[in-house]
Amino acid sequence: MAEFTGPEVCAKSAREVVGMLRAKEVSPKELLDASYARMDQVGEAVNATVTQCRERAYAQLDRIGDADPSEPGWLGGLPIGIKDLNEVSGVKTTMGSWGLRDNISTVNTPLVDVLESRGGVPTGKTNTPEFGAGGNTFNDVFGYTRNPYDTRKNAGGSSGGAAASLAVGETWLSHGSDLAGSCRTPAGYCGVVGLRPTPGRASGGPGPAAFLNEGISGPLARDVEDCALFLDAMTGFDPRCPISLHAPEVSFQDALKEDKKNIRIAFSDDQGGFAPVEREVRDILAGAMKTAQGAGMVVEEDCPEMPALYDSYCALRGMHYGSVNNFVPDAVKKHFKKTLQENIDVGVNQTSHDIYLAQRGRTEVYQQMRVFLEDFDVLAIPVVGLEAGPVEQEWPPFVDGVAMPDYVDWLRFSFLATTAALPALAMPAGFTKSGMPIGIQLIGPPKGDALVLQVGLALERALNLPNAPIDPNVRHL
């Protein structure tokens, strides 16, 4: 068990702490005190929570009593992290962009309103690459977020600050978002849990283009049950978010109380040859599946062929950048990093025919997965094909000897869930010989968020990996 020298309450699960709040065994102020004390301890080493809002957070405590304790997503004064792509009123929102380095939000994004209405207390903003573009979390405003397991390495992206903050115990739950694995890659690299939910399940997509369902919010937590708690806190219809969904009749936490029987997992260590994977990662994932079989789950190596996936995803991603980032004011855009501007250019320059084909292609992929998952509960694939690399490296140049042409291609395992609008859970599967976490991704059927969480919980219990926060392994600063 890795050492943890932070406040004792910071090592407890979110659901345990919410139970303590309900029983009045701890106060929201005591939790804020502990959270900020931990940030003071480890903030310099990992650089996860890059903007704190202490005065605002303590002032929020007077409103906690307005939250309805009968709501499944009641947080009751629990401190939470908010990714620096979402607005929190009165707090700096930079989007990781130099042109917004002094931008103070005047309003909350709708999701933050929902979380605060249920007793969540934002402690600050977690780090993100510029406008969320990248699988390594760094920017010109705040610098690099470092991996708690080895600070020479990156924490993944784009919710790297959120995942790292959880891994070191700065907070109990942390908000993320996901377009190309931005909840999933950091979860896999930092040894935590990240869910890309069904679009609309956790509020909506980007504010100025709110009908898009590719870039969406999602919960990150230290284990599956805490992830379910946070999803319950995020979910519900909001008329400001046109694709948002009503909360399910059975809460996600209650769904996990059901003992899921006869679990069937389709497993592919390279998604049918879709992307390269390092040998050690293949072995770790195969070992996790062997453990699942030993726990009574059925695991079969299988994966549908989806020839339209790659081109469809790339065109949809282009639509996102063309309709969101392309409309950022020129005074901000002039500071964009090269890779972000290149993404925008791809989106703007694609043809209408590319977009039409993408709509047909994503439907094809959806139908292929829908039929395939009639025989399985989930498809298990890698989160990424290799362990976390040097923090200074924007993306790995090679994966298993195969050249990676850009910072998106190495994230191919994220494409499927985004393209087909399916829920996908990234969770710990094991550790490399060097001690770095490796995640596995569980992709479920349409609207199958509860099922994905149920399978994830069963696998989590079978693997029995450590999920407590750790002190950063400071190897380089």
Secondary structure by P-SEA (a helix, b strand, c coil): cccccccccccccaaaaaaaaaaccccaaaaaaaaaaaaaaccccccccccccaaaaaaacccccccccccccccccccccccccccccccccccccccccccccccccaaaaaaaaacccccbbbbbcccccccbbbcccccbbbbcccccccccccaaaaaaaaaaccccccccccccccccaaaaaacbbbbbcccccccccccccccccccccccccccaaaaaaaaaacbbbbcccccccccccccaaaaaaccccbbbbbbbccccccccccaaaaaaaaaaaaaaaaabbbbbbbbbbbcccaaaaaaaaaaaaaaccccccaaaaaaccaaaaaaaaaaaaccaaaaaaaaaaaaaaaaaaaaaaccccbbbbbcccccccccccccccccccccccccccccccaaaaaaabbbbbbbbccccccbbbbbbbbbbcccaaaaaaaaaaaaaaaacccccccccccccc
